[in-house]
Amino acid sequence: MLSSREAAARLVDYTRPLLLGYLRRDLHLSDRQVDEQKIELGAFAVMEGFTLGTVYVEDAETAPAAYGALVESVNRYEVTAVVIPDLSHLALIGEPVVVKGRFERATGARIMLPVAS
């Protein structure tokens, strides 16, 4: 049986544009739920015509380290979109709607949500 990491690696299609992910660890009860969320983000990426790259996981104790790494990667690799489970995942950085707008203006990448929030 494949681990979730091995299964996700098989979904990578390097001909599709890269989509990065971001989520907060403290909104999930276990590492298993974090892994399941990553799989869901990967499925969303494929459905939308992307391949999912790194999913940056923010820990409340070290915030905004993962967010900063995400912004750096978006700029370095000219990524056009980032997926987050919902806007509450931006709340460690600031007011989610404001953070979303600031991120999109600063990077030129849009933030996508798997379902309307």
N, C-alpha and C positions, 0 to 999 in steps of 0.2 A: 504494500500500500504506500502511495506517495505521501510525503509530508506536505503541509500547506505551502511551504516554501518551494518544494520541487514542483508542485502542481502549478503554482503561479509562474515559475520560471518557464514552464512549457507554453504558457499563454503569451509570452513575449513575442511580438512580431515587429522586427526592426524596420519594416517598410511603412509602418504607421507613425504618425506624429507622437511625440512623447508627452505624456500627462503625468505630472507629479501629484502626490497626495499629501495631506496634512491632517492630523487628528490629535486630540488630547487624550493622554493615557488615563487621567483621573475621571473621565466620563465613562469608563468601562470598569467592570468589576474584576476582570482577570486578564492575564496575558492571552488566554484563549480567545476572549472576546475581542481583544485588539487584533489578533490574527484573523478572526472571522471578518472584522470590519475591513481589513486590508483586502481580503478575498472579494468582498462585496464591491470595494472601490475598483478592483481589477476587472470585475465583470462589467461594471458601469463603463470603464474605459473602453473595453472591447466593443460594447454595444454602441458607443458613441464614435467609434472609428479611431481610437487611440491605442497605444500600448502604455501600460502603467509602469513608470519607473519607481524611484524611491518614494516611499510614504514616510514623511517626517513625523515622528511621534514626539509630542511636547509633554514633558514632565513638569508639573506645577513648580517643583523645587528649582528647576533650572531655566524656567521660561524667561525670556523668549529665545533661547538658544536654537531650538529646532526651527522656529519661525525665521530667524536670521539666516540659518543655513538654507532654508527653502528659498528665500528671496535671492540669496547669492547664486543658487543653482538655476533658478528661473532666468536670471540675467546672464549667467555664464553660458548656458546651453540654449538660450533664446527659446525657452518653452513658452507656448502660447496659452496654456490653460493649466489650472490646478483644481483638483477635486477635494472637497471636504464633505464629511457626512451631513453636517448642517451648520448653520451660522454660529451656534453655541461653541463650536470648536475654536472660534477666534476670540472668545471672551477673556482669555488670559492676557491677550495683547491689548485689549481696550474694548470699547463699544463695538460689537461685531459689524454693524452696518458701516460704521466709520472706518474700521480696519479694512473691510472688504474694498471700499472705495479708494482708500489710500494705497492699498496693495496694487489694485488694478491700474491706477494712475502712475504709480512709481515703476511698475514692471512692464506694463503693456499686456500682461497676461490676464485672462479672466478667471474668476473663481466660479466653478461649476458645483452644483448641488445635485446629488442623485435624485432627490425628491424635493418638491417645493417646501420651503420652511417658512 
